[in-house]
Amino acid sequence: MFDLPLHPAVVHLPLAGAFFVPLIALFILVKKGSKDSWLLGVGLQAVVLLSALFALRTGEADEDRVEDVVGESLIHAHEEAAELFTLVIGVTLAVWVVGLLARSDKLRRGLAGAAAVAGLLGLLAGLRVGHLGGELVYEHGAAAVWASEGGNAPRAAGEGRSRHHDEDEDEDDD
């Protein structure tokens, strides 16, 4: 388990969090949420940002190994999308913090709308990153780097037959 890459496990947290951020902002906008709901939004957005930064770091650590299988341009597109996602959620966190600190209900309501829009933009950016990452794994074989190193590389047709099956064929040859 510990010889597998950390990046695929880490990337799901910022994407899941990015899904909930706009929902919290919409709740605040519609229900005129309390200070506690603003704290929840700030806390969740901070977790999304920190986990996105960690995902960026783990992705950079895996980049050199996967580059030989996938190619630099595809990895670069995924990385740029991840950097944009991180930037958008960083800006969204700033909106949340200003909303938390705002004294005016009118300003806070406007910031709740801004947090909802920024959160939706963050979610869309996150979905783009996830889509590109999925393409790296499922269309371009990025996971093959770890599969082959762990002895679990995909087998060519006919290679996966059992010893018993091979013995049965040998008997048929007689």
C-alpha distance (Angstrom), angle and dihedral (degrees) to the residues before:
residue distance angle dihedral
M1 . . .
F2 3.80 . .
D3 3.79 93.2 .
L4 3.82 90.7 65.1
P5 3.80 120.4 94.7
L6 3.80 116.3 -91.1
H7 3.80 95.5 -147.0
P8 3.83 98.3 77.6
A9 3.81 90.5 51.7
V10 3.81 94.7 47.3
V11 3.80 99.5 47.1
H12 3.78 94.9 69.5
L13 3.81 95.3 66.3
P14 3.83 98.0 63.4
L15 3.80 90.9 43.1
A16 3.80 92.8 51.2
G17 3.79 91.6 45.7
A18 3.79 91.4 48.6
F19 3.80 88.1 58.1
F20 3.82 93.1 57.6
V21 3.82 99.5 42.3
P22 3.83 96.5 75.0
L23 3.81 89.9 45.7
I24 3.79 91.7 56.1
A25 3.81 90.7 46.9
L26 3.81 91.1 50.2
F27 3.80 89.9 49.4
I28 3.81 90.0 52.9
L29 3.79 91.2 46.6
V30 3.80 94.4 50.3
K31 3.82 100.0 35.5
K32 3.81 98.7 32.4
G33 3.78 90.1 -119.3
S34 3.76 124.0 -137.5
K35 3.77 128.6 -112.4
D36 3.82 87.2 -93.2
S37 3.80 91.3 59.8
W38 3.81 89.1 50.8
L39 3.81 88.9 50.6
L40 3.80 89.2 51.1
G41 3.81 90.0 51.6
V42 3.81 92.9 48.4
G43 3.81 91.7 46.5
L44 3.79 94.6 48.4
Q45 3.79 92.7 44.9
A46 3.82 89.7 50.3
V47 3.83 89.8 52.0
V48 3.82 89.7 48.9
L49 3.80 91.1 51.0
L50 3.81 95.5 45.5
S51 3.79 92.7 46.5
A52 3.81 90.7 47.4
L53 3.80 90.0 52.5
F54 3.81 89.4 49.6
A55 3.81 90.3 48.3
L56 3.81 89.7 51.6
R57 3.78 90.3 51.7
T58 3.80 94.8 48.2
G59 3.80 90.0 46.2
E60 3.79 90.6 53.9
A61 3.80 89.4 50.6
D62 3.82 91.0 54.4
E63 3.80 96.1 41.1
D64 3.80 98.8 90.0
R65 3.81 93.6 50.8
V66 3.80 94.8 48.1
E67 3.81 95.3 41.2
D68 3.81 91.8 75.9
V69 3.81 90.9 58.0
V70 3.80 102.5 35.2
G71 3.77 107.4 26.3
E72 3.77 132.4 -114.5
S73 3.81 99.7 -96.3
L74 3.82 94.9 58.8
I75 3.78 92.2 47.1
H76 3.80 90.3 46.9
A77 3.83 91.4 53.8
H78 3.83 90.1 50.6
E79 3.80 91.3 47.4
E80 3.82 93.5 49.1
A81 3.80 90.5 49.6
A82 3.82 89.2 50.5
E83 3.80 90.9 50.5
L84 3.82 90.7 50.7
F85 3.82 90.0 48.7
T86 3.79 90.3 51.4
L87 3.80 91.7 48.6
V88 3.81 92.7 50.0
I89 3.78 93.3 49.3
G90 3.81 90.3 46.4
V91 3.80 89.9 55.4
T92 3.80 89.0 44.9
L93 3.80 89.7 54.3
A94 3.80 89.1 53.7
V95 3.83 89.7 53.5
W96 3.80 89.8 50.5
V97 3.81 92.8 50.0
V98 3.82 92.6 48.8
G99 3.81 89.1 48.6
L100 3.79 91.0 50.8
L101 3.80 91.3 51.1
A102 3.82 96.5 41.6
R103 3.80 115.1 113.7
S104 3.79 98.3 -164.0
D105 3.81 118.6 81.3
K106 3.80 89.6 -149.2
L107 3.81 91.9 53.5
R108 3.79 91.4 44.2
R109 3.81 90.7 51.7
G110 3.80 91.0 51.2
L111 3.78 90.3 48.5
A112 3.81 90.3 50.6
G113 3.81 87.6 57.2
A114 3.79 90.4 47.1
A115 3.81 90.6 48.7
A116 3.81 90.0 51.1
V117 3.82 92.5 51.0
A118 3.81 92.9 43.2
G119 3.81 89.4 47.0
L120 3.80 91.0 52.5
L121 3.79 90.0 49.4
G122 3.80 88.6 49.9
L123 3.78 90.9 50.0
L124 3.81 91.3 50.6
A125 3.80 90.8 48.1
G126 3.81 89.4 49.0
L127 3.78 92.2 50.1
R128 3.80 88.8 52.5
V129 3.80 91.0 52.3
G130 3.79 90.8 48.2
H131 3.79 92.0 48.3
L132 3.81 92.4 51.5
G133 3.81 90.8 45.8
G134 3.79 90.6 50.2
E135 3.79 90.0 51.6
L136 3.81 89.8 52.3
V137 3.79 90.8 54.0
Y138 3.79 104.5 34.4
E139 3.80 103.8 29.8
H140 3.79 102.9 28.7
G141 3.82 102.2 33.1
A142 3.81 101.8 -118.2
A143 3.81 91.2 153.1
A144 3.81 90.2 59.6
V145 3.81 89.1 81.2
W146 3.80 91.3 68.0
A147 3.78 96.0 34.1
S148 3.80 92.6 57.0
E149 3.80 93.2 44.8
G150 3.80 91.9 50.8
G151 3.78 94.2 48.4
N152 3.79 92.6 -108.5
A153 3.76 98.8 105.6
P154 3.78 115.6 148.9
R155 3.78 110.6 -94.3
A156 3.74 126.6 -127.3
A157 3.79 116.3 -112.8
G158 3.79 110.1 -70.7
E159 3.81 95.3 14.2
G160 3.79 95.2 99.0
R161 3.80 97.8 63.0
S162 3.77 118.4 128.3
R163 3.80 123.9 -112.1
H164 3.80 88.9 -116.9
H165 3.79 90.7 55.8
D166 3.82 90.3 50.5
E167 3.82 91.1 50.4
D168 3.81 90.6 52.0
E169 3.81 89.3 54.0
D170 3.81 90.8 49.3
E171 3.81 89.9 54.4
D172 3.80 89.9 51.0
D173 3.80 89.4 54.7
D174 3.83 91.5 61.6
